[in-house]
Amino acid sequence: MSEARSTQSDAGLVQALRGGDSAAWEQVVERDGERMYRLAVSVTGARDDAEDAVQSALMTAVHTIDTLDDDARFGAWIDSLVASEAYRRLLARPRSTEQVVIDAVLPPIDRAGHFEPMSDWSSWIEAPDHQGEVRHVVSDAVEALPPDYRAALVLHDVQGMSDADIAGVLVLDAAAVRARVHQARLFLRHRLSHELESAHHMCA
């Protein structure tokens, strides 16, 4: 579907939603439900929490649809509601692993104030035989991130949300969102490099 057709479709859909058309809400669930669920899972990492987040976001949308001031942004608006509900559940959930202190696990900084270079494992990572191990390390690293860093990373890099929309979800300013995304990326790269170097030395 082209962007123009999607915008026109959203405009008509929002009008029906504002009119209390239950069939229109069913259309939202049918059209966008899977995307909203994937978004919630990416933030919470838990299916049950994701399902609850989507249901709560839809209920919020029903009661607040009149606050949407740009019909063409309906998709981004409801995604933000889902992300907010998912983030709230992430914050409330007991941590299953020890939460890292992000500043303590970033790569070392040299005298000039730059992060020291890390080994380049790109060719090893891209090898098909290593994809399972890479996914496991990355998944564990994302799980270890503090909630705000995890949410900023997945909403930006996985879901493609704008800094402004993420800032609304995390109740931060856009600069703080960008800083968290940058530091979360560095942490993941550092953790992956460390794990791969350890595995390499064990096999040597």
Buried (B, 14 or more C-beta within 10 A) or exposed (E): EEEEEEBBBBEEBBEBBEEEEEEBBEBBEEBBEEBBBBBBBBBBBBEEBBBBBBBBBBEBBEEEBEEBEEBBBBBBBBBBBBBBBBBBBBEEEEEEEEEBEBEEBBBEEEEEEEEEEBEEBEEBBEEEEBEEBBEEBBEEBBEBBBBBBBBBBBBBBEBEBBBEBBBBBBEBEBEBBBBBBEBBBBBBBBBBBBBBEEBEEEEE
